[in-house]
């Protein structure tokens, strides 16, 4: 008797036993599980033929899609948008004790020196928006954007702050904003992922892929990380010697087996598996075309500062426009390197900060202009910002001043800007104190931001919920009221 065959028979018997238990148990465990996965807003269940169907919003939306430009590391609002002349008068002086009492810092110890703005500011456009000389291209589009200068958060370390900004919780396991958007609205393009992620700057965010994960939502809603060079998605191409016809036949057989598995177990992740295989097959042609930057004209490349074949923020901005044209619902760009400490040349305000500004200035400006001239900005919501701001005092470590100029993490105040998709252009909302340390007027939390952006997408943030751990979870704050910042609306 062949022991291998015996082992296989035993395994099949064990699998059959589990299958029959799920099918026939008097308590109906499979049915109970499916019921717990129901979307209480749309009545969608895991038994639906499409695990990510196109769904109607709660009310007419102002925006159909989102392009979220996240500057990982926390760019200094005091060197970009939040002009504080009073801080310049304090430059080099010891920080008053009242500024330090009860505060938690990532690195500051002892009594640091105050640090004035490091670059000149000027007013631009009809709105008179203050912007530093680090963003000369962006100065030309300030009348298209809405600045929110009173953002604040509860987290002073990168990973928890990034998680809070993107998932509504500082802890791992919650669903990202993009995943919630997909869960609530579905995808308009069946040949591309509805939630695409593009990363530049050499590293992923400190919180890792959790910031575009699906958390407790079905995994079909998570972001798909793509590349701006080579195959958009790794292993998208067929192996050598496998034709498209052969691939199609293999997928048909695999889909048949997976459907049988779903009928037997009711596991919604089986539907996700089928849909992702099919999506990958369609993407072999549609994604290759969408990500082919050589199709763009020389004038477009000059406007963005792109160089096809590189991994860069500029390339990713141009890809974002191409994906928006193809009705991709949520496009997330992460650009790493904004952690402006004084510990390394790649981070310091007087060193690496220059490079980060140069890398994003031209392409993000081109993105706004390009969307506008193509008629896409009207229903595309563009978001720009980091996970927190920087302190008005100079960073020190071990009580010693650093050789390079840096600012520590500041959860008390940071600036984000928004454009398109129902946003009021040419305005600044909220204020910080005289040195840019704390938001003091019209304060906006990450949960307020989530409620506001969901409203622009036609989603009632109270109603878009999902049962997990016995509670109705949502992106906006469950335990405290989240407000919609109507001042941002056109």
GUVOPA-733507 format. One record per residue (C-alpha): residue in one letter; x, y, z. Coordinates in Angstrom, 1 decimal. Layout:
BEGIN
{rec A, {X, Y, Z}}
...
# end
This chain:
BEGIN
{rec X, {0.0, 0.0, 0.0}}
{rec X, {1.3, 3.4, -1.0}}
{rec X, {1.7, 5.6, 2.2}}
{rec X, {1.5, 8.8, 0.0}}
{rec X, {-1.9, 7.7, -1.3}}
{rec X, {-3.1, 6.9, 2.2}}
{rec X, {-2.0, 10.4, 3.3}}
{rec X, {-3.9, 12.0, 0.5}}
{rec X, {-7.0, 10.0, 1.3}}
{rec X, {-6.8, 11.0, 4.9}}
{rec X, {-6.5, 14.6, 4.0}}
{rec X, {-9.5, 14.5, 1.6}}
{rec X, {-11.5, 12.8, 4.4}}
{rec X, {-10.6, 15.5, 6.9}}
{rec X, {-11.5, 18.2, 4.3}}
{rec X, {-14.8, 16.6, 3.5}}
{rec X, {-15.6, 16.4, 7.2}}
{rec X, {-15.1, 20.1, 7.7}}
{rec X, {-17.0, 20.9, 4.6}}
{rec X, {-20.0, 18.7, 5.7}}
{rec X, {-19.9, 20.3, 9.1}}
{rec X, {-20.2, 23.8, 7.6}}
{rec X, {-23.0, 22.7, 5.3}}
{rec X, {-25.1, 20.6, 7.6}}
{rec X, {-24.5, 21.9, 11.1}}
{rec X, {-27.9, 22.7, 12.7}}
{rec X, {-26.7, 26.0, 13.8}}
{rec X, {-26.0, 27.1, 10.3}}
{rec X, {-22.5, 28.5, 10.9}}
{rec X, {-21.9, 29.4, 7.3}}
{rec X, {-25.1, 31.3, 7.1}}
{rec X, {-24.4, 33.1, 10.4}}
{rec X, {-21.0, 34.1, 9.0}}
{rec X, {-22.4, 35.4, 5.8}}
{rec X, {-25.0, 37.4, 7.7}}
{rec X, {-22.2, 39.0, 9.8}}
{rec X, {-20.6, 40.2, 6.5}}
{rec X, {-23.6, 42.0, 5.2}}
{rec X, {-23.2, 45.7, 4.2}}
{rec X, {-25.8, 47.4, 6.4}}
{rec X, {-26.0, 50.3, 4.0}}
{rec X, {-26.4, 48.6, 0.7}}
{rec X, {-27.6, 45.1, 1.7}}
{rec X, {-24.6, 43.6, -0.1}}
{rec X, {-23.6, 40.1, 1.0}}
{rec X, {-20.7, 37.8, 0.2}}
{rec X, {-23.0, 35.8, -2.1}}
{rec X, {-23.1, 38.6, -4.6}}
{rec X, {-21.6, 37.7, -8.0}}
{rec X, {-19.2, 40.6, -7.9}}
{rec X, {-17.5, 41.1, -4.5}}
{rec X, {-16.8, 44.8, -5.4}}
{rec X, {-19.9, 46.0, -7.3}}
{rec X, {-20.6, 49.5, -8.3}}
{rec X, {-22.9, 51.0, -5.6}}
{rec X, {-25.0, 54.1, -5.4}}
{rec X, {-23.9, 56.9, -3.0}}
{rec X, {-26.2, 58.1, -0.2}}
{rec X, {-26.7, 61.5, -1.9}}
{rec X, {-25.4, 63.2, -5.1}}
{rec X, {-21.6, 63.5, -4.8}}
{rec X, {-19.3, 66.4, -5.6}}
{rec X, {-16.4, 64.1, -6.3}}
{rec X, {-16.3, 60.8, -8.1}}
{rec X, {-12.7, 59.9, -7.3}}
{rec X, {-9.8, 60.8, -5.0}}
{rec X, {-6.1, 61.4, -5.6}}
{rec X, {-4.4, 61.5, -2.2}}
{rec X, {-0.8, 62.8, -2.2}}
{rec X, {0.7, 61.7, 1.2}}
{rec X, {4.1, 63.3, 2.1}}
{rec X, {5.4, 60.6, 4.4}}
{rec X, {7.4, 61.9, 7.4}}
{rec X, {5.5, 65.1, 8.1}}
{rec X, {6.6, 68.2, 6.0}}
{rec X, {7.2, 71.4, 8.0}}
{rec X, {4.3, 73.7, 7.7}}
{rec X, {6.5, 76.5, 9.0}}
{rec X, {8.8, 76.3, 5.9}}
{rec X, {5.9, 75.9, 3.4}}
{rec X, {2.5, 77.4, 4.1}}
{rec X, {2.1, 78.7, 7.6}}
{rec X, {4.0, 82.0, 7.7}}
{rec X, {4.9, 83.1, 11.2}}
{rec X, {6.9, 86.4, 11.3}}
{rec X, {6.7, 86.4, 15.1}}
{rec X, {8.6, 83.2, 15.1}}
{rec X, {11.5, 84.8, 13.3}}
{rec X, {11.8, 87.3, 16.2}}
{rec X, {12.3, 84.4, 18.6}}
{rec X, {15.0, 82.6, 16.4}}
{rec X, {17.9, 81.4, 18.5}}
{rec X, {16.3, 82.2, 21.9}}
{rec X, {15.7, 79.5, 24.6}}
{rec X, {12.3, 78.0, 24.4}}
{rec X, {10.0, 79.2, 27.2}}
{rec X, {9.3, 76.6, 29.8}}
{rec X, {5.5, 77.0, 29.1}}
{rec X, {6.1, 75.7, 25.6}}
{rec X, {7.5, 72.5, 27.0}}
{rec X, {5.4, 71.7, 30.0}}
{rec X, {3.2, 68.7, 29.5}}
{rec X, {4.4, 68.1, 26.0}}
{rec X, {5.7, 64.8, 24.6}}
{rec X, {8.4, 64.9, 21.9}}
{rec X, {10.0, 62.2, 19.8}}
{rec X, {13.6, 63.6, 20.3}}
{rec X, {13.7, 67.0, 22.0}}
{rec X, {15.3, 67.0, 25.5}}
{rec X, {16.2, 69.8, 27.8}}
{rec X, {15.7, 73.3, 26.7}}
{rec X, {15.9, 73.7, 22.9}}
{rec X, {16.4, 76.9, 20.9}}
{rec X, {13.5, 78.5, 19.0}}
{rec X, {13.8, 78.2, 15.3}}
{rec X, {12.5, 80.9, 12.9}}
{rec X, {11.3, 80.2, 9.3}}
{rec X, {14.3, 79.1, 7.2}}
{rec X, {13.0, 80.3, 3.9}}
{rec X, {11.4, 83.6, 2.6}}
{rec X, {7.6, 83.7, 2.2}}
{rec X, {5.5, 85.8, -0.1}}
{rec X, {1.8, 86.2, -1.0}}
{rec X, {0.6, 84.8, -4.3}}
{rec X, {-2.5, 84.8, -6.5}}
{rec X, {-5.7, 86.8, -6.0}}
{rec X, {-6.2, 84.9, -2.7}}
{rec X, {-2.9, 86.2, -1.3}}
{rec X, {-1.9, 82.8, 0.0}}
{rec X, {1.4, 82.7, 1.8}}
{rec X, {3.9, 80.2, 0.2}}
{rec X, {7.6, 79.9, 0.7}}
{rec X, {10.2, 80.1, -2.1}}
{rec X, {10.7, 76.3, -1.9}}
{rec X, {7.6, 75.8, -4.1}}
{rec X, {7.9, 78.2, -7.0}}
{rec X, {5.7, 76.2, -9.3}}
{rec X, {3.0, 75.7, -6.8}}
{rec X, {2.8, 79.4, -6.2}}
{rec X, {1.0, 79.7, -9.6}}
{rec X, {-1.9, 77.5, -8.6}}
{rec X, {-2.8, 78.7, -5.1}}
{rec X, {-6.1, 80.1, -6.3}}
{rec X, {-7.2, 76.5, -7.2}}
{rec X, {-6.6, 75.1, -3.7}}
{rec X, {-8.1, 75.3, -0.2}}
{rec X, {-5.5, 75.3, 2.7}}
{rec X, {-6.5, 73.9, 6.0}}
{rec X, {-3.9, 75.2, 8.5}}
{rec X, {-5.5, 73.9, 11.6}}
{rec X, {-5.0, 70.2, 11.2}}
{rec X, {-4.0, 68.4, 14.4}}
{rec X, {-3.6, 64.8, 15.6}}
{rec X, {-3.2, 62.8, 18.8}}
{rec X, {-0.1, 60.9, 17.6}}
{rec X, {3.5, 62.1, 17.6}}
{rec X, {5.3, 59.1, 16.1}}
{rec X, {5.1, 58.4, 12.4}}
{rec X, {3.5, 54.9, 12.1}}
{rec X, {0.6, 55.6, 14.6}}
{rec X, {0.0, 59.1, 13.0}}
{rec X, {-0.1, 57.6, 9.5}}
{rec X, {-2.5, 54.9, 10.6}}
{rec X, {-4.8, 57.5, 12.3}}
{rec X, {-4.8, 59.7, 9.2}}
{rec X, {-5.5, 56.9, 6.7}}
{rec X, {-7.5, 54.3, 8.8}}
{rec X, {-9.1, 56.4, 11.6}}
{rec X, {-7.2, 54.4, 14.2}}
{rec X, {-3.6, 54.5, 15.5}}
{rec X, {-3.7, 50.8, 15.9}}
{rec X, {-3.2, 48.1, 13.2}}
{rec X, {-6.2, 46.3, 11.9}}
{rec X, {-8.5, 49.0, 10.7}}
{rec X, {-9.5, 49.7, 7.1}}
{rec X, {-7.9, 52.5, 5.1}}
{rec X, {-9.8, 55.4, 3.6}}
{rec X, {-9.3, 54.0, 0.1}}
{rec X, {-10.7, 50.6, 1.2}}
{rec X, {-13.7, 52.3, 2.8}}
{rec X, {-14.3, 54.3, -0.4}}
{rec X, {-14.2, 51.1, -2.5}}
{rec X, {-16.5, 49.3, 0.0}}
{rec X, {-19.0, 52.1, -0.1}}
{rec X, {-19.0, 53.0, -3.8}}
{rec X, {-17.3, 50.1, -5.7}}
{rec X, {-15.3, 50.5, -8.9}}
{rec X, {-16.3, 52.2, -12.2}}
{rec X, {-13.5, 50.4, -14.2}}
{rec X, {-13.6, 46.7, -14.2}}
{rec X, {-10.3, 46.3, -16.0}}
{rec X, {-8.2, 48.1, -13.4}}
{rec X, {-8.1, 48.0, -9.6}}
{rec X, {-10.4, 50.6, -8.1}}
{rec X, {-7.8, 51.5, -5.5}}
{rec X, {-4.2, 52.0, -6.8}}
{rec X, {-1.2, 52.8, -4.7}}
{rec X, {2.0, 54.4, -6.1}}
{rec X, {5.1, 54.8, -3.9}}
{rec X, {8.2, 57.0, -4.4}}
{rec X, {11.2, 58.3, -2.4}}
{rec X, {12.8, 54.9, -2.0}}
{rec X, {10.8, 53.6, 1.0}}
{rec X, {7.3, 52.7, 2.0}}
{rec X, {5.6, 54.7, 4.8}}
{rec X, {6.6, 53.9, 8.4}}
{rec X, {3.2, 52.2, 8.9}}
{rec X, {3.9, 49.9, 6.0}}
{rec X, {1.2, 48.6, 3.7}}
{rec X, {-1.4, 48.9, 6.4}}
{rec X, {-2.1, 52.4, 5.3}}
{rec X, {-3.7, 51.1, 2.1}}
{rec X, {-5.0, 47.8, 3.6}}
{rec X, {-8.5, 46.6, 3.9}}
{rec X, {-8.3, 45.8, 7.7}}
{rec X, {-11.5, 44.1, 8.8}}
{rec X, {-13.2, 44.7, 5.4}}
{rec X, {-13.2, 42.0, 2.7}}
{rec X, {-9.7, 42.0, 1.1}}
{rec X, {-11.0, 42.8, -2.3}}
{rec X, {-11.2, 46.4, -1.2}}
{rec X, {-7.5, 46.8, -0.3}}
{rec X, {-5.2, 49.0, -2.4}}
{rec X, {-3.1, 47.4, -5.2}}
{rec X, {0.5, 48.7, -5.2}}
{rec X, {1.7, 49.4, -8.7}}
{rec X, {5.0, 50.5, -10.2}}
{rec X, {5.9, 53.3, -12.6}}
{rec X, {8.5, 51.2, -14.5}}
{rec X, {8.4, 47.6, -15.8}}
{rec X, {5.2, 45.6, -15.3}}
{rec X, {2.7, 47.8, -13.3}}
{rec X, {2.2, 44.8, -11.0}}
{rec X, {4.8, 42.2, -10.3}}
{rec X, {4.3, 38.8, -12.0}}
{rec X, {1.5, 40.3, -14.2}}
{rec X, {3.0, 38.9, -17.4}}
{rec X, {2.5, 35.3, -18.3}}
{rec X, {5.5, 33.0, -17.7}}
{rec X, {7.6, 32.2, -20.8}}
{rec X, {5.9, 29.5, -22.9}}
{rec X, {2.4, 30.2, -21.6}}
{rec X, {0.0, 31.8, -24.1}}
{rec X, {-2.9, 34.1, -23.3}}
{rec X, {-5.3, 31.3, -24.5}}
{rec X, {-3.7, 28.8, -22.2}}
{rec X, {-3.9, 31.3, -19.3}}
{rec X, {-7.6, 31.8, -20.0}}
{rec X, {-8.3, 28.1, -20.0}}
{rec X, {-6.4, 27.7, -16.7}}
{rec X, {-8.3, 30.5, -15.1}}
{rec X, {-11.7, 29.1, -16.2}}
{rec X, {-10.8, 25.8, -14.6}}
{rec X, {-9.6, 27.5, -11.4}}
{rec X, {-12.7, 29.7, -11.3}}
{rec X, {-15.0, 26.6, -11.5}}
{rec X, {-13.2, 25.0, -8.6}}
{rec X, {-13.3, 28.1, -6.5}}
{rec X, {-17.0, 28.6, -7.2}}
{rec X, {-17.6, 25.0, -5.9}}
{rec X, {-15.6, 25.9, -2.9}}
{rec X, {-17.7, 29.0, -2.3}}
{rec X, {-21.0, 27.1, -2.6}}
{rec X, {-19.7, 24.6, 0.0}}
{rec X, {-18.2, 27.0, 2.5}}
{rec X, {-19.8, 30.4, 1.9}}
{rec X, {-16.3, 32.0, 2.4}}
{rec X, {-16.4, 35.5, 0.8}}
{rec X, {-12.7, 35.5, 0.4}}
{rec X, {-13.1, 32.8, -2.3}}
{rec X, {-15.1, 35.3, -4.4}}
{rec X, {-12.2, 37.8, -3.9}}
{rec X, {-9.8, 35.2, -5.1}}
{rec X, {-11.8, 34.6, -8.3}}
{rec X, {-12.2, 38.4, -9.0}}
{rec X, {-8.5, 39.1, -8.4}}
{rec X, {-7.5, 36.3, -10.9}}
{rec X, {-9.9, 37.8, -13.4}}
{rec X, {-8.7, 41.3, -12.7}}
{rec X, {-5.1, 40.2, -13.3}}
{rec X, {-6.0, 38.7, -16.6}}
{rec X, {-7.7, 41.8, -17.8}}
{rec X, {-4.9, 44.0, -16.5}}
{rec X, {-2.4, 42.2, -18.7}}
{rec X, {-3.6, 44.5, -21.5}}
{rec X, {-5.5, 47.4, -19.8}}
{rec X, {-2.9, 48.1, -17.1}}
{rec X, {0.0, 47.9, -19.5}}
{rec X, {-1.7, 50.6, -21.6}}
{rec X, {-2.7, 52.8, -18.7}}
{rec X, {0.9, 52.8, -17.2}}
{rec X, {2.6, 53.4, -20.6}}
{rec X, {3.9, 57.0, -20.1}}
{rec X, {5.6, 56.9, -23.6}}
{rec X, {2.1, 57.6, -25.0}}
{rec X, {2.2, 61.1, -23.6}}
{rec X, {3.5, 64.0, -25.6}}
{rec X, {6.8, 65.8, -25.1}}
{rec X, {4.9, 68.9, -23.8}}
{rec X, {3.2, 66.8, -21.1}}
{rec X, {6.5, 65.3, -20.0}}
{rec X, {8.0, 68.8, -19.8}}
{rec X, {5.1, 70.1, -17.8}}
{rec X, {5.4, 67.3, -15.2}}
{rec X, {9.2, 66.9, -15.3}}
{rec X, {8.8, 63.1, -16.0}}
{rec X, {11.3, 60.6, -17.3}}
{rec X, {9.6, 57.3, -18.3}}
{rec X, {11.3, 54.3, -16.9}}
{rec X, {12.1, 55.8, -13.5}}
{rec X, {10.4, 55.4, -10.1}}
{rec X, {9.6, 59.0, -9.2}}
{rec X, {6.9, 61.2, -7.8}}
{rec X, {6.7, 63.0, -11.1}}
{rec X, {6.0, 59.8, -13.0}}
{rec X, {3.4, 58.8, -10.3}}
{rec X, {1.6, 62.2, -10.7}}
{rec X, {1.3, 61.7, -14.4}}
{rec X, {0.1, 58.1, -13.8}}
{rec X, {-2.4, 59.5, -11.3}}
{rec X, {-3.9, 61.7, -14.1}}
{rec X, {-4.0, 58.7, -16.5}}
{rec X, {-5.7, 56.6, -13.9}}
{rec X, {-8.2, 59.3, -13.1}}
{rec X, {-9.1, 59.4, -16.9}}
{rec X, {-9.8, 55.7, -16.7}}
{rec X, {-12.2, 56.2, -13.7}}
{rec X, {-10.0, 54.6, -11.0}}
{rec X, {-11.8, 55.4, -7.8}}
{rec X, {-9.0, 56.0, -5.4}}
{rec X, {-5.4, 56.8, -6.3}}
{rec X, {-2.9, 57.0, -3.4}}
{rec X, {0.6, 58.4, -3.9}}
{rec X, {3.1, 58.1, -1.0}}
{rec X, {6.4, 60.1, -1.2}}
{rec X, {8.8, 59.3, 1.5}}
{rec X, {11.6, 61.5, 3.1}}
{rec X, {9.9, 64.4, 4.8}}
{rec X, {11.1, 63.6, 8.3}}
{rec X, {12.9, 66.9, 8.9}}
{rec X, {15.3, 66.1, 11.7}}
{rec X, {18.8, 67.4, 12.2}}
{rec X, {20.3, 63.9, 12.4}}
{rec X, {21.0, 63.3, 8.7}}
{rec X, {21.6, 65.3, 5.5}}
{rec X, {18.7, 63.5, 3.8}}
{rec X, {16.3, 64.8, 6.4}}
{rec X, {17.5, 68.2, 7.6}}
{rec X, {15.7, 71.3, 6.7}}
{rec X, {18.8, 72.9, 5.3}}
{rec X, {19.7, 69.8, 3.3}}
{rec X, {17.3, 67.1, 2.3}}
{rec X, {14.2, 69.3, 2.7}}
{rec X, {15.3, 71.2, -0.4}}
{rec X, {15.3, 68.0, -2.4}}
{rec X, {11.9, 66.9, -1.3}}
{rec X, {10.4, 70.3, -2.2}}
{rec X, {12.1, 70.1, -5.6}}
{rec X, {10.8, 66.6, -6.2}}
{rec X, {7.1, 67.4, -5.6}}
{rec X, {6.7, 71.1, -6.6}}
{rec X, {6.6, 70.8, -10.4}}
{rec X, {4.7, 67.5, -10.7}}
{rec X, {2.0, 68.3, -8.1}}
{rec X, {1.4, 71.7, -9.8}}
{rec X, {1.3, 70.1, -13.2}}
{rec X, {-1.2, 67.5, -11.9}}
{rec X, {-3.7, 70.3, -10.8}}
{rec X, {-3.3, 72.2, -14.1}}
{rec X, {-3.6, 69.0, -16.2}}
{rec X, {-6.7, 67.8, -14.4}}
{rec X, {-8.2, 71.2, -14.8}}
{rec X, {-7.6, 71.6, -18.5}}
{rec X, {-9.0, 68.2, -19.2}}
{rec X, {-12.2, 68.8, -17.2}}
{rec X, {-11.3, 66.3, -14.6}}
{rec X, {-10.6, 68.5, -11.6}}
{rec X, {-14.2, 69.3, -11.2}}
{rec X, {-15.0, 65.8, -10.0}}
{rec X, {-11.6, 64.7, -8.8}}
{rec X, {-10.8, 65.4, -5.1}}
{rec X, {-7.0, 66.1, -4.7}}
{rec X, {-5.6, 65.9, -1.2}}
{rec X, {-2.0, 66.8, -0.1}}
{rec X, {-0.4, 66.5, 3.3}}
{rec X, {1.6, 64.6, 5.9}}
{rec X, {0.7, 62.8, 9.1}}
{rec X, {1.7, 65.7, 11.4}}
{rec X, {3.7, 69.0, 11.4}}
{rec X, {7.0, 70.2, 12.9}}
{rec X, {7.8, 72.1, 16.1}}
{rec X, {8.7, 75.8, 16.2}}
{rec X, {11.7, 75.0, 18.2}}
{rec X, {14.9, 73.5, 16.9}}
{rec X, {15.4, 69.8, 17.5}}
{rec X, {18.1, 68.7, 20.0}}
{rec X, {19.0, 65.2, 21.1}}
{rec X, {20.5, 64.5, 24.5}}
{rec X, {20.1, 68.2, 25.3}}
{rec X, {22.6, 69.1, 22.6}}
{rec X, {21.9, 71.2, 19.5}}
{rec X, {22.3, 69.3, 16.3}}
{rec X, {24.8, 70.4, 13.6}}
{rec X, {22.1, 70.2, 10.9}}
{rec X, {18.9, 72.2, 11.3}}
{rec X, {15.9, 70.1, 12.1}}
{rec X, {12.4, 70.3, 13.7}}
{rec X, {10.8, 67.6, 15.9}}
{rec X, {7.4, 66.0, 15.3}}
{rec X, {4.5, 68.3, 16.2}}
{rec X, {1.0, 66.7, 16.4}}
{rec X, {-0.5, 70.1, 17.5}}
{rec X, {-0.6, 71.7, 14.1}}
{rec X, {0.0, 71.0, 10.5}}
{rec X, {-1.3, 72.1, 7.1}}
{rec X, {-3.0, 70.2, 4.3}}
{rec X, {-4.3, 71.5, 1.0}}
{rec X, {-7.2, 70.3, -1.1}}
{rec X, {-8.5, 71.0, -4.6}}
{rec X, {-11.3, 70.0, -7.0}}
{rec X, {-14.3, 67.8, -6.2}}
{rec X, {-16.5, 70.3, -4.5}}
{rec X, {-13.7, 72.1, -2.7}}
{rec X, {-13.8, 75.9, -2.3}}
{rec X, {-10.8, 77.3, -4.2}}
{rec X, {-8.6, 80.2, -3.1}}
{rec X, {-9.3, 80.1, 0.7}}
{rec X, {-7.4, 79.3, 3.9}}
{rec X, {-9.3, 77.7, 6.8}}
{rec X, {-8.3, 77.6, 10.4}}
{rec X, {-5.4, 79.3, 12.2}}
{rec X, {-2.5, 78.3, 14.5}}
{rec X, {-1.0, 80.4, 17.3}}
{rec X, {1.6, 83.1, 16.6}}
{rec X, {4.4, 80.6, 16.3}}
{rec X, {2.6, 77.8, 14.5}}
{rec X, {2.7, 75.4, 17.5}}
{rec X, {-0.9, 74.7, 18.1}}
{rec X, {-4.1, 74.9, 16.0}}
{rec X, {-6.3, 77.4, 17.8}}
{rec X, {-9.2, 78.2, 15.4}}
{rec X, {-11.5, 75.9, 13.4}}
{rec X, {-9.5, 72.9, 14.4}}
{rec X, {-9.7, 69.8, 12.1}}
{rec X, {-8.9, 66.3, 13.3}}
{rec X, {-8.2, 63.3, 11.1}}
{rec X, {-11.8, 62.0, 11.9}}
{rec X, {-13.2, 65.4, 10.9}}
{rec X, {-11.3, 65.1, 7.7}}
{rec X, {-12.6, 61.6, 7.0}}
{rec X, {-16.2, 62.7, 7.5}}
{rec X, {-15.7, 65.8, 5.3}}
{rec X, {-14.1, 63.9, 2.4}}
{rec X, {-16.7, 61.1, 2.6}}
{rec X, {-19.4, 63.7, 2.4}}
{rec X, {-17.9, 65.1, -0.8}}
{rec X, {-18.0, 61.5, -2.2}}
{rec X, {-21.7, 61.3, -1.5}}
{rec X, {-21.2, 59.1, 1.6}}
{rec X, {-22.9, 59.7, 5.0}}
{rec X, {-20.1, 58.8, 7.4}}
{rec X, {-22.6, 57.7, 10.0}}
{rec X, {-24.2, 55.2, 7.7}}
{rec X, {-21.2, 53.6, 6.1}}
{rec X, {-20.4, 51.0, 8.7}}
{rec X, {-19.2, 47.4, 9.0}}
{rec X, {-19.7, 44.9, 11.8}}
{rec X, {-16.4, 43.8, 13.3}}
{rec X, {-15.7, 42.5, 16.8}}
{rec X, {-19.4, 42.8, 17.6}}
{rec X, {-19.5, 46.6, 16.9}}
{rec X, {-20.4, 48.7, 13.9}}
{rec X, {-17.1, 50.1, 12.7}}
{rec X, {-16.7, 53.2, 10.6}}
{rec X, {-13.9, 55.5, 9.3}}
{rec X, {-14.9, 58.5, 11.2}}
{rec X, {-14.9, 58.5, 15.0}}
{rec X, {-17.3, 56.1, 16.6}}
{rec X, {-16.9, 57.2, 20.2}}
{rec X, {-16.9, 61.0, 19.7}}
{rec X, {-18.7, 63.2, 17.1}}
{rec X, {-16.9, 63.9, 13.9}}
{rec X, {-17.8, 67.2, 12.2}}
{rec X, {-18.1, 67.9, 8.5}}
{rec X, {-15.9, 71.0, 7.7}}
{rec X, {-18.4, 72.8, 5.5}}
{rec X, {-16.1, 75.8, 5.2}}
{rec X, {-14.2, 73.8, 2.7}}
{rec X, {-17.1, 73.4, 0.3}}
{rec X, {-17.7, 75.4, -2.8}}
# end
